[in-house]
Amino acid sequence: MDELDVLLSVIENPTRRKILEALVREPQYPLQLSRELGLSQQGIMKHLRMLEDLDLVRSFSEESDQGGPARRRYFPTMGFTMVVDIGPGLFNAEVATRPFEERATEREGTGRRLMDLRKDIEALDRELEELGQRRAQLIAEKERLLEEAGHLVEEAVPDYRSRRVAYEYILHPEMDVKELASELGMRDDVVEDIISSLEDDNDGERSG
């Protein structure tokens, strides 16, 4: 599975989502998680092992303050953002990951007050909301253009295989012929011939 599939398999489970939500607040013991989430410690350990195998969480041994045996405390290792766009002519799924360790030292000795941090977070939330609204507008415009392109392809391209190439060619302007052929599992020369015919048709329409 690729990175996106792995992360989707993790967060599709409500218990794993709750575990990650608890761990991003602070490192926790399995017993703490068991009590907070109302689940058996055995069940919590099963999910923690899976998350640890995927390197999404790690653990460290900590001596008990009551003289008992050492306990393992778990913490998350990375943050991630997933974006999935589905609309007319559009299917796009992306993931970006951010290791947590790089910022661990920044938490010490900032000298800032809690309410000041709260105000800064509020400002960032407003900015993120504005970016989200702008992104939604851009996606809507992209969907409109792809829908228009789809109608043109349906009218101009007779067979399914050529239409598939045409759709991907329009949807991924950053790809060259070799990349497009690899993505579609087709021969380079076949894809190149289809694209050339599309460009020739377009040039003919312009000259006409």
Secondary structure, DSSP 8 states (H G I E B T S, - for coil): --HHHHHHHHHTSHHHHHHHHHHHHS-B-HHHHHHHHT--HHHHHHHHHHHHHTTSEEEEEE--TTSS--EEEEEE-EEEEEEEEEETTEEEEEEEEEESGGGGGGGS-----HHHHHHHHHHHHHHHHHHHHHHHHHHHHHHHHHHHHHHHHHHH--SHHHHHHHHHHHH-TT--HHHHHHHHT--HHHHHHHHHHHHHHHHHHHH-
